[in-house]
Amino acid sequence: MERQDRVIFHCDLNSFYASVELLEYPELRNVPTAVCGDPASRHGIILAKNEPAKRFGVQTAETIWQARKKCPELVLLPPHHQRYREYSQRVNAIYDEYTDRVEPFGIDESWLDLTHTLHLFGGDPQALADGLRKRVRQELGLTLSVGVSFNKVFAKLGSDYKKPDATTVISRENWREVVWPLPVGDLLYVGGAARKLLARYGVTVIGQLAGMKRESLEELMGKLGGQLHDFANGLDAAPVRSRLETEPVKSVGNGETFPQNLTTRQQVRDGVALLADSVAVRLRRHGSYAGGIQVTLRDPYFHDRSRQRRLSAPTRLIRDLTDAAMELVGELWEPPAPVRAITVTAIHLVPEEEAYEQIDLFDAKPDRERQERLEAAMDGIRQRYGRGAIGFGAARPREKDGGSFQKRSVD
């Protein structure tokens, strides 16, 4: 019996932040409008823009002054993140009516696995996608672009293929024709650095990536290279996981690509401390301790070097994680060799109850318990007032050493 092909939707809310704001300001629908951070601060960047603003070339993540050079009449609106979360929950509640396999991918995108429920809604995936778009438009006033395919990667390519408010089907019959001519940067997980690296080898479209030997890509890019080869050849088999499912947490890590290369020990330590701070927060959230630490450094040429080791005792204190990570950095790197990105990962996780048994209280530093309470209190302050409200000096970048950067959370 032939195995049934999967039916995967990727639903992407068009210009989500801007679209939600325009529900309050319908008179701005045909006026170039953007949602942005505080224009008076360094956070004054474009978060989202509507279609008229896109036609002027306004781009997400560019600064406000850059956007206004392109479009002097651009209307700026402040963000309302709670409102966006509410609309995200409402649209995902609609998706839940079609399948129990709904996997959010950020606040405005979700994958749906309709393999086993499509027959309940007529059996025609394109018709169902069109009906879903119509329903969201009528009930919430928002528009969707929907990609329909037999795997998650191609479904996402489909939702990006035609916007706004469109359905694109990438099937077994047409996927080479549709996918292979697309720029390689359209493929999931091909960021700017990967795109530049591939371009050096003449790979600019997905079809060229698909034609490379898997072994060559793995040699060039590590594990990511093999994954991208599979993606380009339609071999993605990743399941759509319900957001209600909880998988055992095996590791907790955060990575950061820095705006400028780091070349001094202080710059690198500042970066490691910021990442260790975020890892510690997530360990407390999961009720876990780190039994080991792993550090990965990436140079400007996309070469990664990693080290890991067990810790003498489980911990989730920022200073312990920072010190252990810096010991590994010392084995991997000598200044002034440039560092483009750092990842700090807590491994060999230990549940709280087991960690308490493993920590030798006679050898433990007397202020360990106080430090744990202090960091937990910091979590509460950040949750109430924002992530930047408080932090240890060791986890803040030093301006005088060129270490002024901000951590990008990947929670």
DOVO-415851 format. One record per residue: residue in one letter; x, y, z of N, C-alpha, C, O, CB in turn. Coordinates in steps of 0.05 Angstrom, whole numbers, plus 5000, padded with zeros to 4 digits. Glycine has a CB too. Example, Ala and Ser with C-alpha at 12.3 -4.5 7.8 and 13.67 -1.06 7.14 Angstrom:
a526448865156524649105156526449345156528549345169522649115181;s525749555142527349795143525850015157526850235161528249885114;
***
This chain:
m501749765000500050005000501850255000503650275016498150005025;e501350444982502950684981502350865004500050915011502350834954;r504550975016504251145039502951405031503651525010506951195052;q501051505048499651755042501551985044503052015064497251785061;d501552165025503152405026502052595047499552605051503252544999;r503752745060502852935080501553175067502253245044505153015099;v499853305082498653565073499253765094498053765116495453535068;i501153945088502054135108501454415098501954485075505154115112;f500254585115499754865109501855025125502554955148496854945117;h502755245113504155445129502655705125502355815103507255485120;c501555805147499856045147501456285158502456275181497256005163;d501656495143503256735150501456975149500457055128505656765131;l500957095172499357345173500857575160503157625168498657415203;n499657705141501057905125501458165141499558265153499457965100;s503958265141504558525155503258535182501758725188503758765137;f503658335199501958275222501658515240499458605245503058045237;y503958625251503758845270502259085257500459195269506558935279;a502959145233501659375219498759325214497059495217503159435193;s498059075206495259005201493559025226491259115224495058725189;v494658945249493158965274492759255281490559335289494658815297;e494859415278494559705284492459835266491060015275497259845282;l492459755241490559885222487659815227485859935215491359815193;l487159605243484459555251483359795267480959845267484259295268;e485159935282484360175297484460425280483060615286486260205321;y485960415258486260655241485660575212487460585195489060775244;p483260505205482660415178483160635157483560575134479760325176;e483160885166483661105147486561105137487161245118483061375160;l488260945149491060935141491760695123494060655116492860925166;r489660545115490260305099491660365073493360205065487660165093;n491060585061492260655035494460865038495360985019490160755016;v495260915063497361115069499860955078499560775094496461315091;p502261035069504760895078504960915109505161135120507261015065;t504860685122504760675151506660455161506860245149501860625162;a507960515184509760315196509460315226508860525238512660375188;v509960085238510060055267513060065274514659925262508659795277;c513760215294516560245301517060275330515160325346517760485286;g519560245339520360305366520460605370519660765353522960175373;d521360685393521560975400523461115381525761055381522461005430;p522461315366524161455347526461605361528461665348522561655331;a526161665387528161815401530361645412532361745423526961975423;s530061375411532061195422533461035401532761045378530761015443;r535560885410536960715391535260485381535960345362539560615404;h532960435395531160225387529260315365527260185359529660115411;g529760555354527960665334528260535307529360645288528360955331;i527260285305527360145279524560065271522760065287529159895282;i524360005245521759925234521259635242522859455236521759955203;l518959585255518159315263516259185243516358945239516759325290;a514759345229512859245209511859485192511959715201510359095222;k510959415168510059635150507759515133507559275129512359735132;n506059705124503759615107504659615077506859685071501359795111;e502859525060503459495032504259765019506159765003501159375017;p502859985024503760235012506560315020508060425003501860455020;a507360255045510060315053512060135039514260215032510360285084;k511359885035513159695020513659794992515959764982511859415019;r511759924980512160014952514160244951515260304930509560114941;f514660374974516860574975519560454982521560594983516060794996;g519560194986522060054993522660045023524859975031524260184979;v520760125040521160115069521459815077519859645069518760245084;q523459765094524059485101524059455132524659635147526859405090;t523259215140523259155169526159155178527959055164521958875174;a526659255202529259255216531059485208533259515219530658995212;e530259645188531859875181531160105201528960095213531459965152;t532860295203532360515222530260705211529660705187534960675227;i529060845229526861035221527861245202526561305183525661165246;w530361345206531261555188531761445160531461585141533861675199;q532661195159532961065132530261045118529961095094534260785135;a528260955133525560925122524461195113523161205092523660795142;r524861405128523761665121525261795098524161965085523761845145;k527761715094529161805070527761695045527561835024532061715070;k526761455046525361325024522461435022521461475000525261025027;c521261485045518461565045518061785066517361725089516561325051;p518462035059518262255079515562275092515362375115518862515065;e513362185079510662205090509861955106507561925113508662245068;l511761795113511261545127509961605154511061765170513761375131;v507661485160506261515185507361295204507561065197503161485182;l508161375229509361195248507361145271506261335282511961305259;l507060895278505260815300506860655320508660505313502860645290;p506360695346507760535367506660255368504360205361507460675395;p508260065377507359785379505659735403505959865424509759595378;h503959535401502259445424502459135425500858995413499259535421;h504559045439505158755437503058575450502658355440507858705451;q501758675470499558515482497358465462496158245461498458645508;r496758675447494658645426495458445405493858285395494158925413;y498058435398498958245378498757955388498057775374501958305369;r499457925414499257655426496357565426495757325421500357655455;e494457745431491657675432490657585404489257385402489957905442;y491457735384490657655357491957395348490757235333491257875337;s494457355356495757105350494356865362493956665349498757115360;q493456895387491956685400489256635386488456405384491456755430;r487956855377485356825364485656675337483956505331484157095360;v487756745322487956605296488856315300487956145285490056755279;n490456265320491155985325488855815336488655575331493555965345;a487055955349484555815358482855735334481655525334482855995377;i482855895313481455825288482855585275481555395267481456065268;y485555585274486955355263486355095278486154885266490055405263;d485955125304485454885321482854745312482454505318485254965350;e481054885299478554765291478954585267477154425260476554985284;y481254595254481754435230483654205236483453995222482954605208;t485254225256487154005263488254055291488354275301489453995242;d489153835303490453865329493453885327494853905347489753625347;r494353895302497253925297497754215286497854265262498353715276;v498054405305498554685298501154765312501254755337496154865307;e503154835297505754905308506355195302507155255279507954715297;p506155375321506855655316509855685309511555535320506155835340;f510455865291513255935284513456235286513356375266513955825254;g513756325311513656615316510756685321508956515320514756775293;i510256945326507657045334505657045310503257045315507857315346;d506657065285504857105263504856875242503656905221505557365249;e506256655248506356435229505756175243506456145267509156425215;s504555985229504055725241503955515218503055565196501355715256;w504955275225504655045208502154885217501654865241507154865208;l500654775199498354605205498754345190499354345166495654735197;d498454115203498553855190495653765187494353695207500253655206;l494753755162491953685156491753415143489653345132490653895138;t493853255145493952995131491552825138490352695121496552845138;h490852815164488752635173486052765178484152635187489652495198;t485853025172483353165176482253295150480053395150483553375197;l483853295129483053425104480453325093478753475083485253395083;h479953065096477552945085474953055099472753045088477552635088;l475353155124473053265138472153535127469953635133473753295168;f473853655110473353925100473353925070474054135057475354125111;g472553705057472153695029474353565013473953484990471853975019;g476753535025478953385012480553534992482453424980477753154998;d479953784987481453954968483154154983482154344994479554094948;p485854114984487554285001487454574992487454755010490354185000;q487454634966487454914958484755044965484755274974487854934928;a482554904962479955014969479855074999478755275008477754834960;l480954885015480954925044482655165052481855325068481954675058;a485055195039486755425045485355685038485455885053489355405029;d483955695015482555935006480255995026479856225033481355894978;g478955785036476755825055477855925082476556085095475255575059;l480155825090481355915115482156205113481756355132483855735121;r483256285091484056565087481556745089481556965101485456605060;k479456665076476956815076475856845104474857055112474856685057;r475956625119474856625146476456815164475256975179474856345158;v479056805163480756985180480257275172480157445189483756915177;r479957325146479457595137476757695148476557925157479457615106;q474657535147472057615155471757635186470557825196469957415145;e473057445200472657445229474657625244473957735265473057165239;l477057655234479057815248479958065233481258235245481457645253;g479258085208480058325193482958305184484058515176479658565209;l484258075185487058035178487257865153485357705148488657915201;t489357885138489757715115492057525119493957575134490357885090;l491857295105493757075107494957025079493557055059492456825118;s497456935079498456795056498956505065500056465086501056925044;v498056315049498156035057499755875036499255895012495355915060;g501755735046503255545029502255265035501955185058506255565033;v501755105014500754835017502754645004503554684981497954795003;s503754445019505654265007505754005023504053955040508454395007;f507753835016507953575029510153575050510653365062508653365007;n511453805055513153825078513154115088512154295075516053735071;k514354155112514254415125515854625110515054855107515254395153;v518254555100519954745087518654855062518655095057522654615080;f517554685045516254775021513654925026512955105012515654535002;a512254845048509854995055510555285062509155475055508354855079;k512755325077513655595083514455745058513855985055515955585104;l515955615040516555745015514055835000514056044988518255554997;g511955665002509455734988508155975000507056144985507555504990;s508156005027506856235039508456495032507256715032506656205069;d511056475027512656705020512456764990513256984981515556655028;y511456574974511656594945509956824934510856964915510856334933;k507656854945505857064934504357194958503057054973503756944914;k504657454960503457614982502357874971503257964950505457665005;p500257984985498857875008496457714999495657714976498058105026;d495257575019492657445016492557254992490957294973490457655013;a494257054992494456864970494956584979495956545002496656954950;t494256394962494856114967496756014945496356064922492255934967;t498855874953500755754934501055464941501755394963503555904934;v500655284921500955004925503554914912503954954889498454844913;i505254784928507754664919507454364922507554254944510254774934;s506954224900506153944900508453764891510653864884503753894882;r508053504893510053314883510553354853512653304843509053024888;e508553454839508753484810510153744802511553744781505953484797;n509953954818510954214808513254324825514254544820508854414808;w514154174846515954304865518654384853519754584860516454114888;r519754224834522254304822521954554806523754734806523354074805;e519754574791519254804774518855054791519755274783516754754758;v517655034815517055264832519455324850520255564852514555214849;v520655124862522555174883525355224872526655414882522654934901;w526355074853529155084846529955354834532255434837529754874826;p528255504820529155764811529255984832530356204827527355864789;l528255934856528156134877530956194888532656014888526256044900;p531456444897533956504910534556324933532756254949534056804919;v537056244937537756054958537056174985536556025004540655984957;g537156444988536456575013533556545021532856605044537156865011;d531856455003528956405009528656155026526556115038527256394984;l530655975025530355715039530655755069532355915078532455515028;l529055605084529155625113531955575124533255385116527155425125;y532855755142535355745156537755825138540055805147535855465165;v537355925114539556045099539556345105538056495093539255985068;g541256425124541456705131543456845113544456735093542256735160;g544057095121545757255104548557145101549657145079545957535115;a549757045123552456935122552556685105554456645089553556875150;a550556505108550456265092550156325063551356205046548256075102;r548456525057548056605029550656705017551256634994545856825028;k552156875031554656975021556656745017558156744997555757185040;l556756565036558656335033557956175009559756094993558556165059;l555456105005554655944982555156094956555855964936551655874984;a554756354956555256514932558156494923558656504899554456804936;r559956464942562856434934563356184918565356164905564556434959;y561555994921561755744906559755724882559355514871561355504925;g558655954875556955974852554055884857552555834838558055814831;v553355854883550655764890548956004897549256124918550655554913;t547156074879545356304884542456234883540756384894545856514863;v541656004872538855914872538655634885540655494886537755914843;i536255564893535955314908536655074891537654874902533055294918;g536055084865536754854848539654794847540454564846535754914820;q541355004848544254964849545054834876546854664876545755224845;l543754914897544354794923543554494923545054324933542754934946;a541254434911540254154909542253984893542453744898537554144896;g543554104873545353954856548153904868549653744857545654094831;m548754034890551353984903551453724917549353614925552054214922;k553753614920554053364936553553424965554553614976556753224931;r552053244978551453285006553953295023554253455041549553065017;e555953125016558453115031559953375029561153465048560152875021;s559853495005561253755001559953975018561454135030561253834972;l557353975020555954175036556554135065556854325080552954165031;e556653885074557253835102560153915109560654015131556853535109;e561953875090564753955095564854255096566454365111566553845073;l563254395080563354685079561854815102562855015113562054775053;m559654705111557854835130557154665154555554745171555354915116;g558354425156557754255179554954125176554054085154557854415204;k553754065199551153935199549054095183547253975171550253885227;l549254365185547354525171547354475141545254485128547854825176;g549754425130549954385101548354135092547054145072552854345093;g548553925107546953685101544053735103542453635087547753455119;q543253885123540353955127539354115104537154065093539954105153;l540854315095540054485073539854325047538154375030541954715069;h541654135043541553955019538953805019537653784998543953765019;d538153695042535653555044533253735038531453665023535353425071;f533353975049531154165045530854225015528654225004531654425060;a533154275001533054354973532054124955531054174933535754444964;n532353884965531453644949528753534959528153304952533553434951;g527353684974524653604982524553375002522553235003523153524958;l526753345018526953115036526453195065527053035083529752995034;d525253425070524653495098522453315108520253295097523753795099;a523053185131521053005143520253085171519052935185522152715144;a520953335179520353425206517353425210515853525193521553705210;p516553335233513653335239512653605247514153775257512953125261;v510053655244508753885255507953815284506353625288506253975238;r509053955302508653895331506554075342506654325340511253915346;s504553965356502554125369503954305390505754215404500453945382;r502954545392504054725413503354625441504454725461503055015409;l501554435443500854325469502654105478502654025501497954225468;e504354005459506253795466508653915480509454145474507153645440;t509653775499512053865513514153645510513753415519511553925543;e516353705498518553515495520553555518520953775527519953555467;p521853335526523853365547526053545537527053525515525053085554;v526853735554528953925547531653785552532253705574528654185564;k533253765530535853635532538053835535540253775545536253465508;s537654075525539754285527538354555526536154575516541854255505;v539754755536538655035535540955205525543055225539537555125563;g540655335502542755495491541755745479539455765470544355335471;n543555945477543056195463545456265447547756235455542256425483;g544956375423547156465405546656745396544456845397547356275381;e548856875389548657155380550657205357553057135360549157345403;t549757325336551557425315551757725320549857865321550357365286;f554257815322554758085331554958285307555858205286557258105347;p554058535312554158725290557058775279557458815255553058995299;q559058765298561858785290563358545301562558445322563159055299;n565458465288567058245298568258315325569058545329569258165278;l568458115343569658155369572658075366573257875354568257985391;t574458235378577258185375578858195401581158125401578458375355;t577558275423578958285449577558095469575258015466578858575460;r579158025489578057845510575657965524573757825530580257765530;q575758225529573558355543571058345526568858295536574258635551;q571258405500568958385483567758105483565258075485569758465454;v569457905481568457635481567157565508565157425508570757435474;r568457645530567257585556564557725559562757605570569257665578;d564357975550561758105551559657955536557357925546562058395540;g560357855512558457705497557657445510555357375511559557645469;v559657305521559157055535557357105560555556945565561756915544;a557957315575556357375599553457435592551657345606557557615613;l552957585571550157635563548757375556546357335563550057825539;l550057195541548856945534548456765558546456625560550556805513;a550356765576550156605601547756695617546356535630552756615617;d547356955618545057075633542456965621540756875636545157385631;s542256965595539756865582539456565587537156475592539756925553;v541656415585541456125590540656065619539055885624544255995585;a541656225638540956185666537956235670536656085685542556375684;v536856445658533956495659532356265650530456185662533256755643;r533156145627531655925615531955675632530055515633532555875587;l534255635644534555405662532655425685531455225693537455385672;r532455655697530555685719527655645710526055535724530855965732;r527055745686524355705675523755405672521455325677524155855649;h525755245664525254965660525654795685525254555685527154865638;g526454925707526954775732529254595730529254365740524454625740;s531454685716533754515711536354655719536454895722533854435682;y538454495722541154585726542854475703542254275692542254495754;a545054625697546954535677548954345690550254415710548354775664;g549154105678551253925687553753945670555853825676550253635686;g553454095648555754135630555354395614553154505614556153895611;i557354475600557254715584558554675557560554525555558654955599;q557454795536558554785510558755065498556955225502556854595491;v560955115485561355375472562055335443563655165436563555545486;t560855485425561455485397562155765388560655955393559055375380;l564455795375565356055364565256035333566055825322568156125374;r564356235321564256245291565856485282565556705292561356265281;d567556445262569156665251567756785227565656685219571956565243;p568757005216567357135194567156965169565657035151568857395187;y568556745167568556575144566656335148566756135132571256475137;f564956345169562956145174564055885184562755675183561356095148;h566555885195567755655206567055645236567555845251570855645202;d566055415245565355385273567355205288568455015277562555265276;r567955275313569555115331568055085357567055285368572455235335;s567954845368566454795392568054635412569854485405563854645385;r567454685438568554525460566254485480564554655483571054655473;q566354265495564454225516565854075539567853935534561954075506;r564754095563565853945585563653925607561754075608568354085597;r564053725624562353695648563153895669565553975670562553405659;l561253985685561854165707562354005732561253785735559554365711;s563854115751564453975776561953945793561653745808566554115791;a560054125790557554115804555354255787556054445774557754245833;p552854155788550754285772550454575781550754645804548154135775;t549754755762549455035768547555165748547055055726552155185768;r546455385756544955565738545455855745543856035739541955495738;l547755905757548556175764550056295740551656165727550356175789;i549556545735550756685712553756675714555056615694549756975711;r554856735737557756745739559056475735561256465723558556855767;d557856265745558955995741558955925711560855815700557355785757;l556655975698556455915669558456085653559655985634553555965659;t558656335661560556515646563456415649564956405630560256805656;d564256355674566956265679567556005665569755985653567456235709;a565755815666566155565652566355595622568055475609563955365659;a564655765611564655815583567255955574568355885553562255995575;m568256135590570656275583573156095584575056125569571156515602;e573055895601575255695601575255545575577455495564574855495625;l572955485564572855345538573655535516574955455497569955235533;v572855795518573755995498576756005497577956025475572556265505;g578055985520580955995521582255765506584555785496581955985549;e580855535503581855305488581355335458582655205442580555055498;l579555515451578655535423579855775408580055775384575655555422;w580655985423581056245410583256395423583656385448578456405411;e584756545407586756745416586157005403585857015378589656645411;p586157225418585757485405588357555390590457465397585157705427;p588057715369585657865360584157725338582857865322586558145351;a584257465336582757325315579757405317578657395339583057015318;p578557485295575757585297573757375303573857145292575057725271;v571857435320569557265327567057385317566357615325569457205358;r565557245300563057355289560657285306558857445308562657255260;a560657045317558356955332559256765354561256625352556356805313;i557656755375558156585398555556445406553456565405559356745423;t555756195413553456045424554355915450556455785452552355835404;v552755955471553255835497550855645503548555735502553656045520;t551455395509549355195513549855045539552054945544549255005489;a547755025555547854865579547054575571544954535559545854975602;i548654385577548154105570548153925594548654015617550254005549;h547553665590547353475612545553585634546353595657550153405623;l543153675627541353805646540553615668540153375664538853915631;v540253735692539553585716537053715729537053955733541953585737;p534953555735532653675749533353795776535353705788530453465752;e531853985785532454125810532953925833534853955848530254315817;e531153735836531353555859533953395859535053345880528953365860;e534753315835537253165833539653345837541753265848537453025806;a539453595827541653785830542253845859544553855867541054045815;y540153875875540553925903542153705917543753755935537853975918;e541653455908543053225920545953215911547653125926541652965912;q546553315887549253295876551053515886553453485887549053305846;i549853755893551553975902552553915930550853885949549954245901;d555153905934556253855961556054105977557554305972559253765958;l554254115996553754356011556154446027556454686034551454326029;f557954256034560354336049562354486032563854656042561654086062;d562454416006564254555988563054795974564454955962565354355968;a560454815976559055035961559855305973560255325997556054995962;k559955505957560455775967558155865984555855805978560955975943;p558755996006556656066025554456246014552156256024557756206049;d555156395993553056585982551556455958550056605945554356845973;r551956195953550556085930547556105931546256185912551355785927;e546456035955543556045958542556335955540456375943542655925985;r543956525966543156805964543356895935541557035925544956975981;q545356805920545656875892543356765876542356895858548356785881;e542556515882540256395867537756555872536156605853539856105876;r537256645897534856805903534957075888532957165878534656845933;l537357185887537757445874537057425844535657585833540557555878;e538157215831537657185802534757125797533657205776539456965791;a533456965814530656915811528957165814527057205800529756695831;a529857345832528457595836528757775811526957915803529457745861;m531157765799531657905774529757815752528757975737534557875765;d529257555751527357445731524657575734523357655714527057145734;g523757605759521157725764520958015755518958105744520357705793;i523158165761523258445753523158475722521758645712525758585764;r524658295709524758305679522058235667521158355648526958125668;q520758035680518157955669516158185671514358205654517157705684;r516458345692514558565696515258815680513458945670514358625725;y517858875679518659135668520259105642521059315630520259285688;g520758865633522258835608525058715613526158735635522559095594;r526158585592528658435595530958615602532858535615529258285570;g530858865593533159045597532959205624534559385628533359245575;a530959135641530559295665532759265685533259455700527959215677;i534059035686536058985707537958775697537258595681534758905734;g540458785707542458585699544958625715545458845726543058585669;f546658415718549158445731551158585714550958575689550258165739;g552958725727555058875711556558685693557358765671556959015730;a557158445702558658255686557158165661558358065642559358005702;a554558205662552958125639552058365622550158345606550557965648;r553458585626552758825610555258905593557458895603551959065628;p554858965567557059035550558459295560557159475570556159075522;r561159305556562659535564563159715541564259635520565359445577;e562259965543562460145521565360205513566060225490560960405527;k567060235534569760325529571460125513573460205502571160405554;d570759875513572359675500571059585474571659365463572759435518;g569259745463568059675438565959455441565259335421570059595418;g565159405466563359185470560459265470558759125482563959045495;s559759475457556959565458555259425438555259495415556759875454;f553959215447552059065430549858965448550058975472553558835415;q547858865435545558765450545058475443545358395420543058925445;k544458315463543858035458541158015445539158145452543857885484;r541057845424538557775411537557515423538857305419538857755380;s535357515437534357275450533157095429531857175410532257345471;v533556835433532356635416530456455431529856235423534556465402;d529456565453527456415468524956365451523056235460526556565494;
***
